[in-house]
Amino acid sequence: MHHATDLITIFNGLFAEKENTQLVRGDGEPIYLPVTEGGSACHQVVFAHGFFASALHEIAHWCIAGKQRRELVDYGYWYEPDGRCVEKQHEFALVEARPQAVEWVLHQACGHRFNISLDNLSVDPQAFAPFKDAVLEQITNLKLHGLPPRAAILQEALADFYEQPQNWCQYPFDVSQL
């Protein structure tokens, strides 16, 4: 079974002290909250409604974000909810391919099915294929160049906990899985 509470325990055990960052179950939309005066004493990666996949997705963003981005709410990126116009959907796809590639690796480390997402129910279905290709390209780049350091640490811990192969490059690369 896959429980978000396990992800919270693993993530916080690895990064709460070392990176002053905690994974937190939220009740609404996911968000990254850096430490601010009068706010939390640690950075928070807040995921939606206790959903396992949401936690992995938000973690993937955190694993990619550089030090400066981790000082900004939601890493300084804009977010527009479901119903984006074609132009905004294209912008979304440009910044989402790499996080979803890292998310794929984390799902594999958990032995959990990954579902690619355009995060827009009103998107033209023809936009899905190019985005899927972009995510696949990013997975290939990660296989060639390696994971970001925090993602590599987490991938190893998740693979150990879920008894999956440690060498993530050996994960089956089944495009039907996307």
Long-range contacts (C-beta under 8 A, 24 or more apart in sequence): 2-52, 2-110, 2-112, 3-52, 4-47, 4-50, 4-51, 4-52, 4-55, 6-161, 7-52, 7-55, 7-56, 7-59, 7-158, 8-55, 10-154, 10-157, 10-158, 10-161, 11-45, 11-55, 11-59, 11-154, 13-157, 14-153, 14-154, 14-157, 15-150, 16-42, 19-43, 19-150, 21-45, 21-62, 21-70, 23-47, 23-55, 23-58, 23-59, 25-49, 25-50, 25-55, 29-79, 29-81, 30-54, 30-57, 30-58, 31-73, 31-74, 32-58, 32-61, 32-62, 32-65, 32-70, 32-73, 32-74, 32-75, 33-73, 34-70, 34-71, 34-72, 34-73, 43-70, 52-110, 52-112, 53-107, 53-112, 53-114, 53-115, 56-103, 56-106, 56-107, 56-110, 56-112, 57-99, 57-100, 57-103, 57-117, 59-103, 59-106, 59-154, 60-99, 60-100, 60-102, 60-103, 60-106, 60-151, 61-99, 62-150, 63-102, 63-147, 63-148, 63-150, 63-151, 63-154, 64-98, 64-99, 64-102, 64-148, 64-151, 82-119, 82-120, 82-121, 82-122, 83-120, 83-121, 83-122, 84-120, 84-122, 84-123, 86-124, 86-127, 89-118, 89-120, 89-123, 89-127, 92-118, 92-119, 92-120, 93-118, 93-127, 93-130, 93-131, 93-134, 96-131, 97-131, 97-134, 97-135, 97-137, 97-138, 98-138, 100-135, 100-138, 101-135, 101-138, 101-139, 101-141, 101-142, 102-142, 102-147, 102-148, 102-151, 104-135, 104-139, 104-178, 105-139, 105-142, 105-147, 105-151, 105-155, 105-168, 105-171, 106-151, 106-154, 106-155, 106-158, 108-164, 108-168, 108-171, 109-154, 109-155, 109-156, 109-158, 109-159, 109-162, 109-164, 109-168, 110-158, 110-161, 110-162, 110-164, 111-162, 111-163, 111-164, 112-162, 113-177, 114-177, 114-178, 115-178, 116-178, 132-175, 132-178, 135-178, 136-175, 136-178, 139-173, 143-169
